[in-house]
């Protein structure tokens, strides 16, 4: 699944909120809302790592460029 940097930022904000004492945070992605509580912080961090890998993979995609050289054979 392709994630955007904005979605990754939202998850990171949720991790910070839970880490600083907020009891429950909600994340909405693709029309689906998921609530995470302090007990689910490990699951949320795993989700953040998965998203970070997906976003980084999208950035690494290179364009397909071919270098063609010709020679008259002289």
C-alpha positions in Angstrom: 0.0 0.0 0.0 1.3 3.4 -0.9 1.5 5.9 1.9 2.1 9.7 1.7 4.6 11.7 3.8 1.5 13.5 5.3 0.1 10.2 6.5 3.5 9.3 8.0 3.6 12.7 9.8 0.1 12.0 11.2 1.2 8.7 12.6 4.3 10.3 14.1 2.2 13.0 15.8 0.0 10.2 17.3 3.1 8.5 18.7 4.2 11.7 20.3 0.8 12.4 21.7 0.6 8.9 23.3 4.2 9.2 24.6 3.4 12.5 26.3 0.4 11.1 28.2 -2.6 11.4 25.9 -4.8 8.4 26.5 -6.3 7.8 23.1 -5.4 9.0 19.6 -7.4 8.5 16.3 -5.9 8.2 12.9 -8.0 8.3 9.7 -6.6 6.9 6.5 -8.4 5.8 3.4 -11.8 6.6 5.1 -11.1 4.2 8.0 -10.6 5.5 11.5 -8.4 3.6 14.0 -8.0 4.5 17.6 -4.8 3.7 19.5 -4.4 3.7 23.2 -1.3 3.7 25.4 -1.3 -0.1 25.4 -1.2 -0.1 21.5 1.9 2.1 21.3 4.1 -0.8 20.1 1.6 -1.6 17.3 1.6 2.1 16.3 5.4 2.2 16.2 5.4 -0.9 14.0 2.9 0.7 11.7 5.1 3.8 11.6 8.2 1.8 10.6 6.2 0.1 7.8 5.0 3.4 6.5 8.4 5.0 6.7 9.8 2.1 4.6 7.1 2.5 2.0 7.6 6.3 1.7 11.4 5.8 1.4 10.9 3.2 -1.3 8.8 5.6 -3.3 11.5 8.2 -3.1 14.2 5.8 -4.3 12.5 4.9 -7.5 14.7 6.0 -10.4 13.5 6.9 -13.8 14.4 4.5 -16.5 17.0 6.2 -18.6 19.0 4.5 -21.3 22.4 5.8 -22.5 22.9 5.0 -26.1 26.3 5.6 -27.8 27.0 5.0 -31.4 30.3 4.6 -33.3 31.0 4.7 -37.0 33.7 2.2 -36.5 36.5 4.4 -37.8 
